[in-house]
């Protein structure tokens, strides 16, 4: 299931096989997620989606899905005032994603999907630009599931749709589903709800968690999180990722276009 666990001869067999190989690239960041959730929250969610998609399609006749090693660094400036935030520039992230894709394409892997769960606007825009670069320079479409698009968000939880969901009920539930040992659950249950419309705050030019009213680097209602809700949400996320994989391999889509610069789609 994991690309890096294969031997070199096994990779050659993968390329020569009857099923189309699809490589999933989990992307996240290392940043504060409240006083209760790990810095790796976004990366863990991306990896959880990828692993579930690979397992669901393990016996599929059409595709062979494998998970690439994750990219755990991205553009994350809003949490810079809190310990643990590690940000890279837009150009660094762009170059890394593009060069990973180029390297795989040069070996004959034609189907790559970027799976991202960090939604800082500059980070998302950079990933879209990377996909555009690969298409322009190699004539290869890289798949991308953009959960900030309205039609995608409509399938997720109410908290996610409100935009008040950084380390809140939505994200914390997902981490509880996979790595409950990384959540300080006693601290989580004592946290009050903090309501912040993150997309609106970003659009208004507020560029850090403190300015957004997130004094402890979270918003939403983490105290209501549960592993059961996380598993249910992972099912929906996996449904969408499998749809992207199918569309990419069949040539019927596979890449969500960027959200319009003004307003919401």
C-alpha positions, 0 to 999 in steps of 0.5 A: 500500500505504501510506495516507499515500502516497495523494492525497486523490482516491485516498482518495475512490476507495478509499471508493467502490470495490467492495472493503472498505478495511481500514486497519492501524495499526502500534503499537510503542514506542521503547525499549532492545532490548539492545546490538545491536538498534534502539530501534524493534524493536517498531515495525519488527515491527508495520510488517513484519506490516502490509506483508506482509499488504497485499502478500498481499491486494493482488489480493484480491477482497474487501478493499483493505488499506492501512498507516497511518503507525505510532504509535512511542510507547507505555507503556514504563517497564521500560527507563527506566534505559537511554538511549533509552527514550521513554514516554508515559502510558496516557491519552496512548496511549489518546487518540491511538489513539481519536482516530485511529480516530474520525477515520477512522470519520468519513470512512467507514472502518469497518475498522481493525486495531491491530497491536501488538508491545510487550507491557508489560502496561499498554501492552496493557491501554491498547490494549484499552481504546482498542478498547473506547472506540471500540466504546462511543462509535461502535459500531464494532469495531476489530480487534486481534490480541493475541499475548499470548493463549495460542492465538496464542503457541502458533503462534509460536517456542519462545522466544516461548512461554517469555516470555524474548524481549525482544530475544532470538532471536525479535525479533532474527530479525524485525528481521534479516529486514527491516532487518539494517542496524540490527542490530549483528551482531558484538555480537549473536553475542557475547551470552550467553543470558539466561533471564527469564520476562517474564510471571512477572516482571511478575506478581511485581511487578518493574517494570524490566529490572534487577530482572528480571535484564536487565543489558543490556536483553535476554533470550533468545538473540539470538546464535541469531537469523537472517533466515531464522527471521525470515522464517518467523516473519513468515509466521506473524504475517501468517497470523494478521493476515490471519485477523483482517482476514477475520473483521473484514470478514465480521463473524465476529470480528476482535478478541482479548479481553483476557487474564484478570487472573489466570493465563493463558488 
